[in-house]
């Protein structure tokens, strides 16, 4: 497969769910990433944050950052998995830094560009 790339996903989870549900949701997210061939490096709860403007008719949400490694062509599947989940108000995935030394390396001419 392709070399793995680091991703940082920010999940905003409804603040109306209980603490137990919150833990279960984080576990579910981690296991879905694993099922898609990724490996979770860290899951950090950033706490409850009040929105500047209501988001999905909610005033606040629980922010969770999940750092994972995955093949680049599978990362969008993570977004697809959780797009319709009512507890997840928003999901943003940011590609992390490319491996050291890769940034300035010239691209081989044989590589297919996505």
ABEGO torsion letter per residue (X at the ends): XBBBBBBBBBBBBBAABBAAAAAAAAAAAAAAAAAAGBBBABBBBAEBBBBABBBGGBABBBBBBBBBBBBAAAAAAAAAAAAABAABABBBBBBBBBBBGAAABBBBAABBBX
